Amino acid sequence: MVNKCKECGQELPENAESPYCEQCDEMLDKRFDKIEDDILVYKDLTPEEIEILKKFDKDSILELYAKTYLQFTKEGQITDKEEKLLKKLRDNFSLGQKEIESSIEFVQKLGKEFCPDCHEPIKDDYNLCPYCGYKLNQDFKPAATVPGTSPNIQDAWGPMLKSPGCLIILGLILVAIIVYLIYQILK
């Protein structure tokens, strides 16, 4: 018996673990990520998004629920709109209270937080989000130089360039260069 992709009908290899071909699997993962982002922004699920989510296993939906719940509680008290969304997830995917609690515990035990800007998983000790560059630690200031790299010109020369003595010396050097160039042209 030949296995075919549930999405496009393309023949799958005999040892395929997913019911989708590589292209459809990638496309569905991108849709899942977009739905995850949209849930956090719009706090709603459309019927089309529910149909797409039905193509994923229950563990993926439980993780989505847990991340959403944790993000909502991190922002403060869960609003009516957020509770309606969580209820929609519970009802459409038959999520039981014990498995929800277990999934929330599991996500929390991973020690991961989520970037407030792009909502990707991050570690507690990150200063910047590795996905979008969002500044997670407001007290974080990048080091002036990293070993093996050249320093930022403003960090290295900025204070000295602002001193009056330095500006006079730079002005004299510039005048000397101009005089030298004029002399060479007229020669």
MIDOSE-1310 file (N, C-alpha, C; in nm, 2 decimals, decimal comma, always signed):
residues 187
mvnk	+0,08/-0,12/+0,00/+0,00/+0,00/+0,00/+0,09/+0,12/+0,00; +0,06/+0,22/-0,09/+0,13/+0,34/-0,10/+0,07/+0,45/-0,01; +0,16/+0,51/+0,07/+0,12/+0,62/+0,15/+0,12/+0,75/+0,07; +0,02/+0,83/+0,09/+0,01/+0,96/+0,02/+0,00/+1,07/+0,12
ckec	+0,05/+1,19/+0,08/+0,04/+1,31/+0,16/-0,11/+1,34/+0,18; -0,15/+1,37/+0,31/-0,29/+1,40/+0,33/-0,33/+1,54/+0,28; -0,23/+1,62/+0,25/-0,25/+1,76/+0,20/-0,26/+1,77/+0,05; -0,15/+1,71/-0,02/-0,14/+1,73/-0,16/-0,16/+1,60/-0,24
gqel	-0,15/+1,49/-0,17/-0,16/+1,36/-0,24/-0,04/+1,30/-0,30; +0,08/+1,37/-0,28/+0,20/+1,32/-0,33/+0,24/+1,20/-0,26; +0,31/+1,10/-0,33/+0,35/+0,98/-0,27/+0,46/+1,00/-0,16; +0,44/+0,93/-0,05/+0,54/+0,95/+0,06/+0,63/+0,83/+0,06
pena	+0,76/+0,85/+0,11/+0,85/+0,74/+0,12/+0,79/+0,63/+0,22; +0,84/+0,51/+0,21/+0,79/+0,40/+0,30/+0,81/+0,43/+0,44; +0,92/+0,49/+0,48/+0,96/+0,51/+0,62/+0,91/+0,65/+0,67; +0,82/+0,72/+0,60/+0,77/+0,85/+0,64/+0,70/+0,85/+0,78
espy	+0,75/+0,93/+0,87/+0,68/+0,94/+1,00/+0,56/+1,03/+1,00; +0,56/+1,13/+0,91/+0,46/+1,23/+0,90/+0,36/+1,19/+0,79; +0,23/+1,22/+0,81/+0,13/+1,19/+0,71/+0,14/+1,30/+0,59; +0,23/+1,39/+0,60/+0,25/+1,50/+0,50/+0,38/+1,49/+0,44
ceqc	+0,39/+1,53/+0,31/+0,52/+1,54/+0,24/+0,60/+1,66/+0,30; +0,72/+1,66/+0,27/+0,81/+1,76/+0,33/+0,76/+1,91/+0,30; +0,72/+1,94/+0,18/+0,67/+2,07/+0,15/+0,55/+2,11/+0,23; +0,45/+2,01/+0,23/+0,33/+2,04/+0,30/+0,35/+2,05/+0,45
deml	+0,44/+1,97/+0,50/+0,48/+1,97/+0,65/+0,53/+2,11/+0,68; +0,62/+2,16/+0,60/+0,69/+2,29/+0,62/+0,58/+2,40/+0,61; +0,49/+2,39/+0,51/+0,39/+2,49/+0,49/+0,29/+2,49/+0,61; +0,26/+2,37/+0,66/+0,17/+2,36/+0,78/+0,24/+2,42/+0,90
dkrf	+0,36/+2,39/+0,92/+0,44/+2,45/+1,04/+0,44/+2,60/+1,03; +0,45/+2,66/+0,92/+0,45/+2,80/+0,90/+0,31/+2,86/+0,94; +0,21/+2,79/+0,89/+0,07/+2,83/+0,92/+0,05/+2,82/+1,07; +0,10/+2,71/+1,14/+0,08/+2,69/+1,28/+0,15/+2,81/+1,35
dkie	+0,27/+2,85/+1,31/+0,34/+2,96/+1,38/+0,26/+3,09/+1,36; +0,21/+3,11/+1,24/+0,13/+3,23/+1,22/+0,00/+3,23/+1,31; -0,06/+3,12/+1,32/-0,18/+3,11/+1,40/-0,14/+3,14/+1,55; -0,03/+3,08/+1,59/+0,02/+3,10/+1,73/+0,04/+3,25/+1,75
ddil	+0,10/+3,32/+1,66/+0,12/+3,47/+1,67/-0,01/+3,54/+1,67; -0,10/+3,50/+1,58/-0,23/+3,57/+1,56/-0,31/+3,55/+1,69; -0,31/+3,44/+1,75/-0,38/+3,41/+1,88/-0,34/+3,51/+1,98; -0,21/+3,54/+1,99/-0,16/+3,63/+2,10/-0,19/+3,77/+2,06
vykd	-0,20/+3,80/+1,94/-0,23/+3,94/+1,90/-0,38/+3,97/+1,90; -0,45/+3,89/+1,82/-0,60/+3,91/+1,81/-0,69/+3,84/+1,91; -0,63/+3,75/+1,98/-0,70/+3,68/+2,09/-0,83/+3,61/+2,04; -0,82/+3,55/+1,92/-0,93/+3,48/+1,86/-0,88/+3,37/+1,77
ltpe	-0,97/+3,28/+1,73/-0,94/+3,18/+1,64/-1,06/+3,17/+1,53; -1,02/+3,17/+1,41/-1,12/+3,17/+1,30/-1,15/+3,02/+1,27; -1,26/+2,99/+1,21/-1,29/+2,85/+1,17/-1,18/+2,79/+1,08; -1,13/+2,87/+0,99/-1,02/+2,82/+0,90/-0,90/+2,78/+0,98
eiei	-0,87/+2,87/+1,09/-0,75/+2,84/+1,17/-0,77/+2,71/+1,25; -0,89/+2,69/+1,30/-0,92/+2,56/+1,37/-0,91/+2,44/+1,28; -0,95/+2,45/+1,16/-0,93/+2,34/+1,06/-0,78/+2,31/+1,04; -0,70/+2,41/+1,03/-0,56/+2,39/+1,01/-0,50/+2,32/+1,14
lkkf	-0,54/+2,37/+1,25/-0,49/+2,32/+1,38/-0,53/+2,17/+1,40; -0,64/+2,13/+1,34/-0,69/+1,99/+1,35/-0,59/+1,89/+1,28; -0,50/+1,95/+1,20/-0,41/+1,86/+1,12/-0,29/+1,83/+1,21; -0,28/+1,89/+1,33/-0,17/+1,87/+1,42/-0,21/+1,77/+1,53
dkds	-0,10/+1,71/+1,59/-0,13/+1,62/+1,70/-0,17/+1,69/+1,83; -0,23/+1,62/+1,92/-0,29/+1,68/+2,04/-0,18/+1,74/+2,13; -0,06/+1,68/+2,13/+0,05/+1,74/+2,20/+0,09/+1,88/+2,15; +0,09/+1,90/+2,02/+0,11/+2,04/+1,97/+0,01/+2,13/+2,01
ilel	-0,12/+2,09/+2,01/-0,23/+2,18/+2,05/-0,22/+2,21/+2,20; -0,18/+2,11/+2,28/-0,17/+2,13/+2,43/-0,05/+2,23/+2,46; +0,06/+2,22/+2,38/+0,17/+2,31/+2,40/+0,12/+2,45/+2,36; +0,05/+2,46/+2,25/+0,00/+2,59/+2,20/-0,09/+2,65/+2,31
yakt	-0,18/+2,57/+2,37/-0,27/+2,61/+2,48/-0,18/+2,66/+2,60; -0,08/+2,58/+2,64/+0,00/+2,62/+2,75/+0,07/+2,75/+2,73; +0,14/+2,76/+2,61/+0,21/+2,89/+2,58/+0,11/+3,01/+2,58; +0,00/+2,99/+2,52/-0,10/+3,10/+2,52/-0,15/+3,13/+2,66
ylqf	-0,18/+3,03/+2,74/-0,22/+3,06/+2,88/-0,11/+3,13/+2,96; +0,01/+3,08/+2,95/+0,12/+3,14/+3,02/+0,14/+3,29/+2,98; +0,13/+3,31/+2,85/+0,15/+3,45/+2,80/+0,04/+3,54/+2,85; -0,08/+3,49/+2,85/-0,20/+3,57/+2,90/-0,18/+3,60/+3,05
tkeg	-0,14/+3,50/+3,12/-0,13/+3,52/+3,27/-0,01/+3,61/+3,30; +0,10/+3,61/+3,21/+0,21/+3,69/+3,23/+0,18/+3,84/+3,21; +0,08/+3,86/+3,12/+0,04/+4,00/+3,10/-0,06/+4,05/+3,21; -0,10/+3,97/+3,30/-0,19/+4,01/+3,41/-0,31/+3,91/+3,41
qitd	-0,42/+3,96/+3,46/-0,54/+3,88/+3,48/-0,59/+3,85/+3,34; -0,64/+3,73/+3,32/-0,70/+3,68/+3,19/-0,83/+3,76/+3,17; -0,84/+3,82/+3,05/-0,96/+3,90/+3,02/-1,07/+3,80/+2,97; -1,19/+3,85/+2,95/-1,30/+3,77/+2,90/-1,27/+3,72/+2,76
keek	-1,21/+3,81/+2,68/-1,18/+3,77/+2,54/-1,08/+3,66/+2,54; -0,98/+3,67/+2,62/-0,87/+3,56/+2,63/-0,93/+3,43/+2,68; -1,02/+3,44/+2,78/-1,09/+3,32/+2,83/-1,17/+3,25/+2,73; -1,24/+3,33/+2,64/-1,32/+3,28/+2,53/-1,23/+3,20/+2,44
llkk	-1,11/+3,26/+2,41/-1,02/+3,19/+2,32/-0,97/+3,06/+2,38; -0,94/+3,06/+2,50/-0,89/+2,94/+2,57/-1,00/+2,83/+2,57; -1,12/+2,88/+2,60/-1,24/+2,79/+2,59/-1,26/+2,73/+2,45; -1,24/+2,81/+2,35/-1,25/+2,76/+2,21/-1,15/+2,65/+2,19
lrdn	-1,03/+2,67/+2,23/-0,93/+2,57/+2,22/-0,96/+2,44/+2,29; -1,01/+2,46/+2,42/-1,05/+2,34/+2,50/-1,16/+2,26/+2,43; -1,26/+2,33/+2,39/-1,38/+2,27/+2,33/-1,35/+2,20/+2,19; -1,28/+2,28/+2,10/-1,26/+2,22/+1,97/-1,16/+2,11/+1,96
fslg	-1,07/+2,10/+2,07/-0,97/+1,99/+2,06/-0,99/+1,90/+2,18; -1,10/+1,90/+2,25/-1,13/+1,81/+2,36/-1,01/+1,80/+2,46; -0,97/+1,92/+2,50/-0,86/+1,92/+2,60/-0,91/+1,91/+2,74; -0,86/+1,81/+2,81/-0,90/+1,79/+2,95/-0,82/+1,87/+3,04
qkei	-0,88/+1,90/+3,16/-0,81/+1,98/+3,26/-0,68/+1,92/+3,31; -0,67/+1,79/+3,33/-0,55/+1,73/+3,38/-0,44/+1,74/+3,27; -0,47/+1,71/+3,14/-0,37/+1,72/+3,04/-0,33/+1,87/+3,02; -0,42/+1,96/+3,04/-0,38/+2,10/+3,02/-0,28/+2,14/+3,14
essi	-0,32/+2,10/+3,26/-0,23/+2,13/+3,37/-0,09/+2,07/+3,35; -0,09/+1,95/+3,30/+0,03/+1,88/+3,28/+0,12/+1,95/+3,17; +0,05/+1,99/+3,07/+0,12/+2,06/+2,96/+0,17/+2,20/+3,01; +0,10/+2,27/+3,09/+0,14/+2,40/+3,14/+0,27/+2,37/+3,23
efvq	+0,26/+2,27/+3,32/+0,37/+2,24/+3,40/+0,50/+2,20/+3,32; +0,47/+2,12/+3,21/+0,58/+2,08/+3,12/+0,65/+2,21/+3,06; +0,57/+2,30/+3,01/+0,63/+2,42/+2,94/+0,70/+2,50/+3,04; +0,65/+2,51/+3,16/+0,71/+2,59/+3,27/+0,85/+2,52/+3,31
klgk	+0,85/+2,39/+3,32/+0,97/+2,32/+3,36/+1,08/+2,33/+3,25; +1,04/+2,36/+3,13/+1,15/+2,38/+3,03/+1,23/+2,50/+3,06; +1,18/+2,58/+3,15/+1,26/+2,70/+3,19/+1,26/+2,81/+3,08; +1,16/+2,80/+2,99/+1,15/+2,89/+2,88/+1,05/+3,00/+2,90
efcp	+1,09/+3,12/+2,86/+1,00/+3,23/+2,86/+0,97/+3,25/+2,71; +0,89/+3,35/+2,68/+0,86/+3,38/+2,54/+0,88/+3,52/+2,52; +0,94/+3,56/+2,41/+0,97/+3,70/+2,37/+0,84/+3,77/+2,36; +0,83/+3,89/+2,43/+0,71/+3,97/+2,42/+0,68/+4,03/+2,28
dche	+0,79/+4,03/+2,20/+0,77/+4,09/+2,07/+0,73/+3,98/+1,96; +0,81/+3,88/+1,95/+0,78/+3,78/+1,85/+0,73/+3,65/+1,90; +0,72/+3,63/+2,03/+0,66/+3,52/+2,10/+0,73/+3,39/+2,08; +0,86/+3,39/+2,04/+0,94/+3,27/+2,03/+0,99/+3,23/+2,16
pikd	+1,02/+3,10/+2,19/+1,07/+3,06/+2,32/+1,21/+3,11/+2,34; +1,24/+3,17/+2,46/+1,37/+3,22/+2,49/+1,41/+3,17/+2,63; +1,53/+3,17/+2,67/+1,58/+3,13/+2,80/+1,57/+3,26/+2,89; +1,56/+3,23/+3,02/+1,54/+3,33/+3,12/+1,66/+3,43/+3,12
dynl	+1,78/+3,38/+3,09/+1,90/+3,47/+3,10/+1,94/+3,54/+2,98; +1,85/+3,54/+2,87/+1,88/+3,61/+2,75/+1,87/+3,76/+2,77; +1,96/+3,84/+2,71/+1,94/+3,99/+2,72/+1,87/+4,04/+2,59; +1,89/+3,97/+2,48/+1,83/+4,00/+2,35/+1,76/+3,87/+2,30
cpyc	+1,65/+3,89/+2,23/+1,58/+3,78/+2,17/+1,67/+3,74/+2,05; +1,70/+3,61/+2,03/+1,78/+3,57/+1,92/+1,71/+3,56/+1,79; +1,57/+3,57/+1,80/+1,49/+3,56/+1,68/+1,47/+3,70/+1,62; +1,43/+3,80/+1,70/+1,40/+3,93/+1,65/+1,48/+4,04/+1,70
gykl	+1,57/+4,02/+1,80/+1,66/+4,12/+1,85/+1,60/+4,21/+1,96; +1,48/+4,18/+2,00/+1,41/+4,26/+2,10/+1,49/+4,26/+2,23; +1,51/+4,38/+2,29/+1,58/+4,39/+2,41/+1,50/+4,34/+2,53; +1,54/+4,23/+2,59/+1,46/+4,16/+2,69/+1,50/+4,22/+2,83
nqdf	+1,63/+4,25/+2,85/+1,68/+4,30/+2,98/+1,70/+4,45/+2,96; +1,61/+4,53/+3,02/+1,62/+4,68/+3,00/+1,75/+4,74/+3,05; +1,82/+4,67/+3,14/+1,94/+4,72/+3,19/+2,06/+4,68/+3,11; +2,04/+4,60/+3,01/+2,14/+4,55/+2,92/+2,21/+4,65/+2,84
kpaa	+2,34/+4,66/+2,84/+2,41/+4,75/+2,75/+2,52/+4,67/+2,68; +2,52/+4,67/+2,55/+2,62/+4,58/+2,48/+2,76/+4,62/+2,52; +2,85/+4,53/+2,53/+2,99/+4,55/+2,56/+3,05/+4,64/+2,45; +3,14/+4,73/+2,49/+3,21/+4,82/+2,40/+3,28/+4,74/+2,29
tvpg	+3,35/+4,63/+2,33/+3,42/+4,55/+2,23/+3,40/+4,40/+2,28; +3,40/+4,32/+2,18/+3,40/+4,17/+2,20/+3,54/+4,12/+2,15; +3,60/+4,04/+2,23/+3,73/+3,99/+2,19/+3,73/+3,94/+2,05; +3,82/+3,98/+1,97/+3,83/+3,93/+1,83/+3,76/+4,03/+1,73
tspn	+3,69/+4,13/+1,78/+3,62/+4,23/+1,69/+3,68/+4,36/+1,71; +3,66/+4,45/+1,62/+3,71/+4,59/+1,63/+3,61/+4,67/+1,70; +3,66/+4,77/+1,78/+3,57/+4,85/+1,86/+3,49/+4,94/+1,78; +3,37/+4,98/+1,83/+3,29/+5,08/+1,77/+3,37/+5,21/+1,77
iqda	+3,37/+5,29/+1,66/+3,45/+5,41/+1,66/+3,40/+5,51/+1,76; +3,27/+5,52/+1,78/+3,21/+5,61/+1,88/+3,26/+5,58/+2,02; +3,26/+5,45/+2,05/+3,30/+5,41/+2,18/+3,45/+5,43/+2,21; +3,53/+5,40/+2,10/+3,67/+5,41/+2,12/+3,72/+5,56/+2,12
wgpm	+3,67/+5,64/+2,02/+3,72/+5,78/+2,00/+3,63/+5,89/+2,05; +3,50/+5,86/+2,07/+3,40/+5,96/+2,10/+3,44/+6,06/+2,20; +3,48/+6,02/+2,33/+3,51/+6,11/+2,43/+3,63/+6,20/+2,39; +3,73/+6,14/+2,33/+3,85/+6,22/+2,30/+3,82/+6,32/+2,18
lksp	+3,74/+6,28/+2,09/+3,70/+6,37/+1,97/+3,62/+6,49/+2,02; +3,56/+6,48/+2,13/+3,48/+6,59/+2,18/+3,56/+6,69/+2,26; +3,68/+6,66/+2,29/+3,76/+6,76/+2,37/+3,81/+6,87/+2,28; +3,82/+7,00/+2,33/+3,86/+7,11/+2,25/+4,01/+7,10/+2,20
gcli	+4,10/+7,04/+2,28/+4,24/+7,03/+2,24/+4,25/+6,93/+2,12; +4,17/+6,83/+2,12/+4,18/+6,73/+2,01/+4,12/+6,79/+1,88; +4,02/+6,87/+1,89/+3,96/+6,94/+1,77/+4,06/+7,04/+1,71; +4,13/+7,11/+1,80/+4,24/+7,20/+1,74/+4,35/+7,12/+1,67
ilgl	+4,39/+7,01/+1,73/+4,50/+6,93/+1,67/+4,45/+6,88/+1,53; +4,32/+6,82/+1,53/+4,27/+6,77/+1,41/+4,25/+6,88/+1,30; +4,22/+7,00/+1,34/+4,21/+7,11/+1,25/+4,34/+7,15/+1,19; +4,45/+7,15/+1,27/+4,58/+7,18/+1,23/+4,63/+7,07/+1,13
ilva	+4,60/+6,95/+1,16/+4,64/+6,84/+1,07/+4,57/+6,85/+0,94; +4,44/+6,88/+0,94/+4,37/+6,90/+0,82/+4,42/+7,02/+0,73; +4,45/+7,13/+0,80/+4,51/+7,24/+0,73/+4,65/+7,20/+0,67; +4,73/+7,13/+0,74/+4,86/+7,08/+0,69/+4,84/+7,00/+0,57
iivy	+4,75/+6,91/+0,57/+4,72/+6,82/+0,45/+4,68/+6,90/+0,33; +4,59/+7,00/+0,35/+4,55/+7,08/+0,24/+4,66/+7,16/+0,18; +4,75/+7,22/+0,27/+4,86/+7,30/+0,22/+4,96/+7,21/+0,15; +4,98/+7,09/+0,20/+5,07/+6,99/+0,13/+5,01/+6,95/-0,01
liyq	+4,88/+6,93/-0,02/+4,82/+6,89/-0,15/+4,83/+7,01/-0,25; +4,80/+7,13/-0,20/+4,81/+7,25/-0,29/+4,96/+7,26/-0,34; +5,06/+7,25/-0,25/+5,20/+7,26/-0,29/+5,23/+7,15/-0,39; +5,18/+7,03/-0,38/+5,21/+6,93/-0,48/+5,14/+6,95/-0,61
ilk	+5,03/+7,02/-0,61/+4,96/+7,05/-0,74/+5,03/+7,16/-0,81; +5,08/+7,26/-0,74/+5,14/+7,38/-0,80/+5,29/+7,35/-0,84; +5,35/+7,25/-0,79/+5,49/+7,22/-0,82/+5,52/+7,19/-0,96
